[in-house]
Amino acid sequence: MQVFLTASLSQLSARIPSPRYLCPQLAIKIKTPEQIEKIREASKLAAETVKYLGQFVKAGITTAEIDKLCNKYVTERGGIPASLGYRNFPASCCTSVNDVICHGVPGSYILRDGDIINIDVAVRLNGFFGDTCNMFAVGSINEPAQKILKVSKECLRIGIAQCVPGNHLGNIGFEINRYAKANGCKVVYEFCGHGTGIHYHEDPEVSHVTHNRNEGPIIRPGMVFTVEPMINAGKARSKIDKRDNWTARTIDGRLSAQYEHTILITPYGPDVLTDIENEFAKPIAQLEV
């Protein structure tokens, strides 16, 4: 689950709110080896939950039914759905369909052939947190839907590639934004990734769109944060559905897509804690163990 960017104006663009990491005072927590192992376990459960729910993404199921399956799966394995009750959020996962950017509240909506849906799951396990989301196609989807999924997933891959010690945190958003723009898409700037692990949401805020290289704090081993770019086919802005005060939709009704992973920074590069499909290479030191 994303957080709202807290700053109001940007040094980067007159129209883009700046991430809080442009301020000098931060409380970025460097995790201990013991904490990292607990975060790894929570992240694995979050990823396994999303994978489990994917098999039920078919025409005819409601998003509320997906949410019930999520709650049952997590709690039966000793976890707690982190989103349930968070700032009064009423569900165990977010289900964001078609033009919903993020924070979609599960309900009576019935999935139809041609829909795309994002399922976002965060869990608390033994006091620690893991957070991830994935996109799913319902039946056959059209070319615009295929494109937004492809661009969004590549944006995630590009962002993770920047998660190396010594790099600036802002370069994650710089590279994501450059790729999205080159492919005719827009990056949502009103939500961001975040530190996680000890708490659900921690510093730093991870902006997915910046316009200058080499800004923000230096990435260091022991950091744990999410990379979760939200990519729109049309305009970048969102609007909040007043019926639930959570669901964020594109302002023009066009499609949006998002993939998310929880990332541990090691001395050898990013360790993608929620990657249970082995899509991302493990740091060299892990491979040698």
PEZI-V550039 format. One record per helix or strand of 3 or more residues. SS is the DSSP state (@ for helix, = for strand). FROM is the first residue (numbers start at 1). TO is the last residue. If there is no record, write none. Layout:
SS:FROM:TO
SS:FROM:TO
This chain:
@:20:22
@:33:54
@:63:76
@:86:88
=:94:97
=:100:102
=:116:125
=:128:137
@:143:161
@:170:182
=:191:195
=:202:206
=:224:227
=:230:232
=:238:240
=:248:250
=:256:258
=:260:266
=:269:272
@:284:288
